[in-house]
Amino acid sequence: MMRIALFLATNLAILLVAGFFLNLVEGYYAAQGVAMHLQGLLVMCAVFGMSGAFISLLLSKWLAKRSAGVQIIETPRTRDEQWLMATVAELARDAGIKMPEVGIFPSPVSNAFATGWNKNAALVAVSEGLLQRFRPEEVKAVLGHEIGHVANGDMVTLTLVQGVVNTFVMFFARIIGQIVDRAISRDGRSGGIGQFIATMVAQMLLGILASMIVFWFSRWREFRADAAGAHLAGRSNMIAALERLQAEQGLPNDLPGELTAFGIKSDFKEGLTALMMTHPPLEKRIAALRAAA
């Protein structure tokens, strides 16, 4: 639950900061006697909403390296590193993308992730725990899954979805803020502190609801990445890798909150909290691969 809270907090922080600056812009125009109509408001929300999402995308690889402690393999020093580089190169070639940066991050938990601002400038990283406990063919399947994310352009698509969601959250929050402020103001006019507070509260609540849309898309793209891993490394190997992750279900997912959506696994949740999962349950992913066979 803590990782979901961190993920939500990150997105809400982006929304609140963008919303604060948007309020300043609205206040400036109001001081100049210029009224922002719905079309202009929507354009301004789109500028702030999309720019925040794309700034996060552009910084994603740098943030991932720092937050997860990824050690980039520049020159392979061991047989494991040589095998890892050669395997990623093979998978990238088969997937039709340029060789991504390859790294290892210090974690006893079996995990891996991919990130980057476009599919030809990506980063693929695996944990020390995954390399130690998984068989080579299973590691290859996990790498195929992550290369599938890159080849499918999932990082960019998820950013676009987040940007659109941010746009409409800020847009409707401001409409709600104006309605509430006019309802409670004595002279029926908006623009006071009531509007600011109502807008910020509405933005937080709508942001949480909108995150469910982003999480749903994140879960859907996992099935596509699994299919890519099965295509690149073999269906039986992809299923075996997921089954091994399933056997380690009780181990915590120690990726930083902002990277949870890009990992191979996430914490298991049930009930309402399942709507806030970045990944579908492993048994459903395994069943989908078997059904496709």
N, C-alpha and C positions, 0 to 999 in steps of 0.2 A: 504493500500500500504506500510505503514511503516513496518508492520510485515513481508511482503514478502521481503522488502529490508534488514531487519535484518537477515532473514533466508539465503538469498543469500550472504550477507556479511560474515556470519559465515562460510559458505562453501567455499567461495572464499578465506577467510583468511587462512583456513586450507590448501587449494591448494597452495596458495602463499608461506606459510611457508615451506610446504613440498617441493615445487618447488625450493625454495632458497637453502635448504640443499642438494637437488639433484644436483643443479648446483655446489655446493661446492665439492660433490663427483666426478662429471664429471671433474671439474677442477683439482682435485687431480690426477685422473687417467691420464689426459692429461699431467700433469707435469711429471708423471712417464714414459711418452711415450707409454701409453697403450690406444689404441683406443677402445671405447665402440661401438660394433656393435648393430644392431637393436634388436637382441635377448637379449643381455645383458642390453640394455636400457629399453626394455619392462619389464624385470625381476625387475630392480631397480625401475621403475615406479610403478610396482605392489606392491613392498615392502612398498614404501612410501605412495601410495594411499590407500591400504588396512589397513595399520597400523594406519593411521590418522582416518579412519572411525571407526575402532574397539576401539581405545582409546576413541573416543566420546561415543561409546556404553557403554563401561565399566564405564564411568563417568556419564552416563545419569541420573541414579537415584539420585545420590548425587547432580548433577547440578539442577535437577528438584526440589528437596526439597528446595534448597537455592534460586533459581530464582523465584519460585512461592510462597515461604513462606509456604510450606506444613507443617501442624502440624500432625505428625503421631499419630494414636490412639493406644497407648500401652495398657491401661486399660480403657474400655468404662466408661464414667462418667455420661452420660445422656441416656435417652431412645432412642434418635435419633442415638447416637453413637452405642448403643447396636444393634439397628435394622440394621444399616449400616454394622457392622461387621458380623452379622448373615447372612445378605443377600449376602455379598461378599463370605462368606464361602460356602453358598449353591451353588452359581453360579460357584465358582471355582471347587467344588466337581463334579458338573454336567458336567463341561467342561474338567475334568480330569487333572487339574493342582493343584499344591500346593497353599496353601493360600498365596496370595500376601500381602505386607504391604498395609495398608489402611490409607488414610489421608484426611484432609479437608484443602483447601486453602482459604484465605480471598479474596473474590471477589463477588461483587454484580451481576455479569454476570453469567448466567447459563452455566456451562461448566464442563468438566471432562476430564481426560487423564490417559493414562497408559504408563509406560516405565519400563526399566530394561534390563539387559544384557541377561537374558534367561527367559523362561516362568515359571520356578519354583523359580525365585528370582525377582519378579516384584513388581511394585508399582502402585496402583490404587488410584487416588485422585479425589475428587469432590469439587466443589465450594460451598460456603455458600449460594450463590444466588440460585443455583440449588436445594439444600435441602429445601430452604424456599418456593419456588414457584411451584415446581413440585409435583404432587401426588406420593405416595409411589410406585405405579405400574409403573409410568413413570421413577422414579429414578432407579428402578430395571432394566428397559429396557436399560437405559443409562449405568448402571453398566455391564449389559450383553454385550453391545456393546464393552466396554473397555476390559472385560474378553475375548471377542472374539478376539480382537487384540492380547492379550497375548497368548491365546491358538493357534492361527494361526501362532505364531512366527513372527509377522509383524515387531517387532523392529529389530530382527536379519536379516530378509530378506531385510528390507530397508537399513540396514547397508551394506549388501553385494552388493546391487545395487549401493549405493553411492560409495563403494570402487572400484567397477569395472569402474564406470563412472570416478572417480578420476584418475584411472590408465591410461585410454585412453586419458583423457584430457591432462595429463602431457606428455604422450608419443607423441601424435600428435603435441602438442605445441612445443616440442623440435625439431621435424622434420621441422615444419614450421620455427622455429627460425634459424635453420641451412640453410634452403633454402634462407630465406631473407638475412641473413648475407653474404652468398656467393654471392648473386646477387649484393649487394651494396659494397662489399669489393673490393679493387683495385687488390689484388693478387689472388682473387678467393678462398681464404681459410677462414674457419670459426673459431669461438672461441673468437671473440672480444666482445666489449661492445654492438655492434649492435645485436649480437646473444642473449645476455642476455635480452636486452630490448624487442626484437621481441618475445622471448619466453614468457616473463611475460605478454605482451599484448595479445598474442595468448591464453595464459592460462586463462586470465580473460574472454575473449570473448567466448572461448569454454566452460568455466565453466558455464557461463550464459545459453548457449544453452543446455548443458548437464543437467542442473538443471530442464529443462522442462521434461526430461525423468523421473527424480526422482519424480517430482510433478505428472506426469501421473500415475506412479505406486502408489503413495500415494492416489490419487483419486480412483483408482481401488480397493485398499484394503479396502476403506471405505464401499463399497457395501458388501464385504464379512463380515465385522464386523457388519454391520446392519443385515445381514442374521443370524449371530450368536446371536445377541441380540434378534431377533425375535424367534429363536429356544429356547433360554434359558429363556426368560421372556414373550413370547407371541407376535405374530405378531401385534395384535391390540395395545398392549402397546408400541411396538417399533414405530409404526406409530404415535401414540398419542404423544410420546416424541419428535419425529422429527417435528410434527406439532406445538408443543409448542415452540420449538426452532425457527421455522419459524415465529411464531407470535412475537418473540423477535428479529427479524432480524436486526432492527435498532441499537440495543445495540452493543457497540464495543466488539471485541474479545480481552480481555486484558491478554491472556496468553503470556509469553515471546516468542520472535520470534523462539527460538530453540525448543519450545514445541508445536508450532502451528500445526505441522503435526500429533501430537499425541492426540489432543483434539477431542471432539465430534462435534465441529462446527468450522467454520472459516468465515472470512469476505466474503461477496458476491461480485463477480467481473463479468464484461462482456467484450466481445471482446477479444483482444489480451491478456489482463491481466488475463483472465480466464485460460490461459495456465500455469500461475504461481500460481494457487490455489492448496492448499494441499487437499481440500475437494471438491467433486462435489456439485452442487446446491442442497439444501434440497428438492426441488420439484422433482428432478430426483431420489433422494434416496427414497422418499415416493412412487413415481410411480413404482420403481423397486420392492419394498416390496409388493405393491398391485398386480402387475403383477405376482409375484411369488405365490401369494395366489390363 
